[in-house]
Amino acid sequence: MPSRSALSALLSQALVAFTIELDNEFEHLMQHHTTDHKASGEAESAPWLVSMVMWCNCMRFLRPEGMTVRELEQLARTRTNLGGMQRWGYLVVDSQGASGASRTLAADLVVRPTPAGRRAQFVWGPLPRLIEDRWRQRFGEDTVERLRRALWAVAGKLETPLPNCMPILHQGWATTVACVKGPAPRNGSDLRLSALLARSLLAFAVPFERRSDLSLAISANAVRVLGSEFVRVRDVPRMAGVATEAMRVALGYLDKRGYVEFKTDLTAGRGHLVRLSDKGLKAQDKYRRLMSGIESRWRERFGTDEVDELRDTLELLATPAANGSPPLFAGIEPYPSGWRAAGRRRQHLPDFPVVLHRGGFPDGA
């Protein structure tokens, strides 16, 4: 393994930590249902719990009087799971013929928030600033300002207007960014920290996926943690920091295309082992070379000092401290009643956000 993390991995870990902290706060404040069928608040009106991405790509822009799907996507610069948001109780579609079974809806249909959706908007609105203020208190005002300036040195020079969040991944966990028109921010202060992180990370993902047969999400998470030796399949999600079900899908995708090999774990009497095939090892090598190459091109385009400043600041947050945990982990501890509290203590954050249609959680949950 390389001695230093890929720059995209550092960006991802910061963004995922920010998102989980915000999601925990939203869960704590908002009446909701969760996947274990528990309800918080009034069960009849509480929507299904979703992640920050669904605020950034949908609910942030919805007006009480409604707007067309086309207008929503133009404002968000990315698509959302409108079918899911309808089923989960956040919005309604003003059309008798509309079906909640589809993730995409006709562009001229009108969507508007439900009463529960409006409550969610009220709760979500101040949270990005709140979490950023917590980071200032936790890591220091100078550190956060240094990070914002370093991110803007990249995001401020991007020619394509990018969304302020990670898009929902497509088949093969592909990152799809539409080249749409939209107002560019005047300066870094126009964007929240999470938006600066997302735009910078997308600027890494787009050129990577133009040159790779595998997406950055699968390469940085599944392919990265595997090698030529067999490991237990059940250990891979923990190694990558990705939810078990999501990682199972990724390994299935790699298996069908010949990137991994499985065998039964005879020593334990149950379970399976997995390793990279020769094709997978070549893909892993290509992933590392592309990561290095893109960072080198960033130095040419944005400046060596600027990229070093970004990397150094992110490493301050992502490098394990004396207690063994990176500073980024300080804010992701869930509330005792939170759904994440029932899981194992996290050991790693994803090296690329796994934002899926099932609510947009950053680790594929």
VENDA-V301691 format. One record per residue. N is the residue number from 1. SS is DSSP state (helix for helix, strand for strand, loop for the rest). Layout:
# VENDA-V301691
n:N ss:SS
n:N ss:SS
This chain:
# VENDA-V301691
n:1 ss:loop
n:2 ss:loop
n:3 ss:loop
n:4 ss:loop
n:5 ss:loop
n:6 ss:loop
n:7 ss:helix
n:8 ss:helix
n:9 ss:helix
n:10 ss:helix
n:11 ss:helix
n:12 ss:helix
n:13 ss:helix
n:14 ss:helix
n:15 ss:helix
n:16 ss:helix
n:17 ss:helix
n:18 ss:helix
n:19 ss:helix
n:20 ss:helix
n:21 ss:helix
n:22 ss:helix
n:23 ss:helix
n:24 ss:helix
n:25 ss:helix
n:26 ss:helix
n:27 ss:helix
n:28 ss:helix
n:29 ss:helix
n:30 ss:loop
n:31 ss:loop
n:32 ss:strand
n:33 ss:strand
n:34 ss:loop
n:35 ss:loop
n:36 ss:loop
n:37 ss:loop
n:38 ss:loop
n:39 ss:strand
n:40 ss:strand
n:41 ss:loop
n:42 ss:loop
n:43 ss:loop
n:44 ss:loop
n:45 ss:loop
n:46 ss:loop
n:47 ss:strand
n:48 ss:strand
n:49 ss:loop
n:50 ss:loop
n:51 ss:loop
n:52 ss:helix
n:53 ss:helix
n:54 ss:helix
n:55 ss:helix
n:56 ss:helix
n:57 ss:helix
n:58 ss:helix
n:59 ss:helix
n:60 ss:loop
n:61 ss:loop
n:62 ss:loop
n:63 ss:loop
n:64 ss:loop
n:65 ss:loop
n:66 ss:loop
n:67 ss:strand
n:68 ss:strand
n:69 ss:helix
n:70 ss:helix
n:71 ss:helix
n:72 ss:helix
n:73 ss:helix
n:74 ss:helix
n:75 ss:helix
n:76 ss:helix
n:77 ss:loop
n:78 ss:loop
n:79 ss:loop
n:80 ss:loop
n:81 ss:loop
n:82 ss:helix
n:83 ss:helix
n:84 ss:helix
n:85 ss:helix
n:86 ss:helix
n:87 ss:helix
n:88 ss:loop
n:89 ss:loop
n:90 ss:loop
n:91 ss:strand
n:92 ss:strand
n:93 ss:strand
n:94 ss:loop
n:95 ss:loop
n:96 ss:loop
n:97 ss:loop
n:98 ss:loop
n:99 ss:loop
n:100 ss:loop
n:101 ss:loop
n:102 ss:loop
n:103 ss:loop
n:104 ss:loop
n:105 ss:loop
n:106 ss:loop
n:107 ss:loop
n:108 ss:loop
n:109 ss:loop
n:110 ss:strand
n:111 ss:strand
n:112 ss:strand
n:113 ss:strand
n:114 ss:loop
n:115 ss:helix
n:116 ss:helix
n:117 ss:helix
n:118 ss:helix
n:119 ss:helix
n:120 ss:helix
n:121 ss:helix
n:122 ss:helix
n:123 ss:helix
n:124 ss:helix
n:125 ss:helix
n:126 ss:loop
n:127 ss:helix
n:128 ss:helix
n:129 ss:helix
n:130 ss:helix
n:131 ss:helix
n:132 ss:helix
n:133 ss:helix
n:134 ss:helix
n:135 ss:helix
n:136 ss:helix
n:137 ss:helix
n:138 ss:helix
n:139 ss:helix
n:140 ss:loop
n:141 ss:helix
n:142 ss:helix
n:143 ss:helix
n:144 ss:helix
n:145 ss:helix
n:146 ss:helix
n:147 ss:helix
n:148 ss:helix
n:149 ss:helix
n:150 ss:helix
n:151 ss:helix
n:152 ss:helix
n:153 ss:helix
n:154 ss:helix
n:155 ss:helix
n:156 ss:loop
n:157 ss:loop
n:158 ss:loop
n:159 ss:loop
n:160 ss:loop
n:161 ss:loop
n:162 ss:loop
n:163 ss:loop
n:164 ss:loop
n:165 ss:loop
n:166 ss:loop
n:167 ss:loop
n:168 ss:loop
n:169 ss:loop
n:170 ss:loop
n:171 ss:helix
n:172 ss:helix
n:173 ss:helix
n:174 ss:loop
n:175 ss:loop
n:176 ss:loop
n:177 ss:loop
n:178 ss:loop
n:179 ss:loop
n:180 ss:loop
n:181 ss:loop
n:182 ss:loop
n:183 ss:loop
n:184 ss:loop
n:185 ss:loop
n:186 ss:loop
n:187 ss:loop
n:188 ss:helix
n:189 ss:helix
n:190 ss:helix
n:191 ss:loop
n:192 ss:loop
n:193 ss:helix
n:194 ss:helix
n:195 ss:helix
n:196 ss:helix
n:197 ss:helix
n:198 ss:helix
n:199 ss:helix
n:200 ss:helix
n:201 ss:helix
n:202 ss:helix
n:203 ss:helix
n:204 ss:helix
n:205 ss:helix
n:206 ss:helix
n:207 ss:helix
n:208 ss:helix
n:209 ss:helix
n:210 ss:helix
n:211 ss:helix
n:212 ss:loop
n:213 ss:loop
n:214 ss:loop
n:215 ss:loop
n:216 ss:helix
n:217 ss:helix
n:218 ss:helix
n:219 ss:helix
n:220 ss:helix
n:221 ss:helix
n:222 ss:helix
n:223 ss:helix
n:224 ss:helix
n:225 ss:helix
n:226 ss:loop
n:227 ss:loop
n:228 ss:loop
n:229 ss:loop
n:230 ss:loop
n:231 ss:strand
n:232 ss:strand
n:233 ss:helix
n:234 ss:helix
n:235 ss:helix
n:236 ss:helix
n:237 ss:helix
n:238 ss:helix
n:239 ss:helix
n:240 ss:helix
n:241 ss:loop
n:242 ss:loop
n:243 ss:loop
n:244 ss:helix
n:245 ss:helix
n:246 ss:helix
n:247 ss:helix
n:248 ss:helix
n:249 ss:helix
n:250 ss:helix
n:251 ss:helix
n:252 ss:helix
n:253 ss:helix
n:254 ss:helix
n:255 ss:helix
n:256 ss:helix
n:257 ss:loop
n:258 ss:loop
n:259 ss:loop
n:260 ss:strand
n:261 ss:strand
n:262 ss:strand
n:263 ss:strand
n:264 ss:strand
n:265 ss:loop
n:266 ss:loop
n:267 ss:loop
n:268 ss:loop
n:269 ss:loop
n:270 ss:loop
n:271 ss:loop
n:272 ss:strand
n:273 ss:strand
n:274 ss:strand
n:275 ss:strand
n:276 ss:strand
n:277 ss:loop
n:278 ss:helix
n:279 ss:helix
n:280 ss:helix
n:281 ss:helix
n:282 ss:helix
n:283 ss:helix
n:284 ss:helix
n:285 ss:helix
n:286 ss:helix
n:287 ss:helix
n:288 ss:helix
n:289 ss:helix
n:290 ss:helix
n:291 ss:helix
n:292 ss:helix
n:293 ss:helix
n:294 ss:helix
n:295 ss:helix
n:296 ss:helix
n:297 ss:helix
n:298 ss:helix
n:299 ss:helix
n:300 ss:helix
n:301 ss:helix
n:302 ss:helix
n:303 ss:loop
n:304 ss:helix
n:305 ss:helix
n:306 ss:helix
n:307 ss:helix
n:308 ss:helix
n:309 ss:helix
n:310 ss:helix
n:311 ss:helix
n:312 ss:helix
n:313 ss:helix
n:314 ss:helix
n:315 ss:helix
n:316 ss:helix
n:317 ss:helix
n:318 ss:helix
n:319 ss:loop
n:320 ss:strand
n:321 ss:loop
n:322 ss:loop
n:323 ss:loop
n:324 ss:loop
n:325 ss:loop
n:326 ss:strand
n:327 ss:helix
n:328 ss:helix
n:329 ss:helix
n:330 ss:helix
n:331 ss:helix
n:332 ss:loop
n:333 ss:loop
n:334 ss:loop
n:335 ss:loop
n:336 ss:loop
n:337 ss:loop
n:338 ss:loop
n:339 ss:helix
n:340 ss:helix
n:341 ss:helix
n:342 ss:helix
n:343 ss:loop
n:344 ss:loop
n:345 ss:loop
n:346 ss:loop
n:347 ss:loop
n:348 ss:loop
n:349 ss:loop
n:350 ss:loop
n:351 ss:loop
n:352 ss:loop
n:353 ss:loop
n:354 ss:strand
n:355 ss:loop
n:356 ss:loop
n:357 ss:loop
n:358 ss:loop
n:359 ss:loop
n:360 ss:loop
n:361 ss:loop
n:362 ss:loop
n:363 ss:strand
n:364 ss:loop
n:365 ss:loop
